[in-house]
């Protein structure tokens, strides 16, 4: 379930970079809806696997690292928008995010014996 939701989020972001005007609003809706579905899945996985005394810290660190990643992606998108175009920067950030998620999932499935269904 986790790879499917993450894939839909990234595909909607990249599709947003390939479309324009009103179609883009639909892609924003799809991406944000799937992002809303992804957050509880990740939190549930952390709740199941983290020891009880470290659970709050683990969730806080996960949230903090997510915000740092978002900041880096926004700065990258801003720089690319200034030098290329808005659509190209959205597509590039989606591609960079796709590579990051793919590498994370490969690492997760190689090193995590109890994968979620």
N, C-alpha and C positions, 0 to 999 in steps of 0.2 A: 504494500500500500504506500509506504513512504517513497519509494522510487517513482511510482506513478504520479503522485501528487507533486513531487519536486519537478518531475519532467514537464508536467502541464504548466506549472508556474513559469519555468524557463522558456518553454515553447510559446507561451502567450506573450512573454516579454520580447522575444525575438520577432514574433509576428507583428508586434506593435511597431518595431523598427522597420518592417517591410511594408506597412500599410500607412494610410494617411486619413485624415478627417474623421468622419463618423464611424468608420469601421474600427478605428483605433479605440474608441470608447468601449466597444464590445470587448476588445482584447484586454483593456484595463479591468473591466468587470470580471472577466474570467480569471485573470492573474490574481487579482486581489481576493476573489472568492477562494481560490485554491490556496493562497497564502494563509487565509483565515482557517482553512482546514488543516494546513501543515503544522501550525503552531501547537495545537492541542496534541497532535500525534507525537511530536518531538517531546513535549512536556510529559506525556504519558510514558514514553520510553525511558526518559530520565527518571521519572518517579519509580518505575519498576526496577531499574538497574542500580540506582545510586543507593548507598547505605543510608539508613534513616537519619543518622547524625550528620551526614554531609549533603543531604538532599537540597536544602535551601541554598547552600553555597554553590552547589553544582548548577542549579537553575539560574542563580544570579550571574554566575560566570558565563553560562550559555547565552543569557540575554545581553550581557556586556559585550561579548565577542561578536554577537550578531550585529549590535549597533556599530562596533568598530568596522566590521566588514561593510556595512551599509555606508558608513562615512567614506571609506576608501572608494567604493563604487560610485558614489555621488561625485566625489572630487574628480575621479577619472572621467565620468560622463561629462562633467562641466568642461574639463580641459579638451576633450574630444569634440564637444559641441562648438567650442570657440574656434578650433582649428579645422574641423571638417563640416559636419552638419548635425542637426538634432537626430534625424533618423539613423544616420551612420553610427552616432554615439550610442543610441539605444540598442542597436543591433550588436555593436561591439561589447557593450556591458553585458548583454544577454549571453553572448558567446563566452565571455570570460567567466560569467557565473555558471554556465553550463559545464565548462571544463572543471571548475572548482567543485561543483556538485558531483560530477562523474568521478573525480578522483576521491572525493570523500566517501561515496558509495562503494567504490572498489576497496578502499581501506576498511570500511565498515564490514563488508561481507567477508573479507579475508581474516579479520581479527576478532570478529564478534561471534561467539559460538551460539548465542541465543538470539537469532534474528526475529524481528517482528513479522507477523503474518501479513 
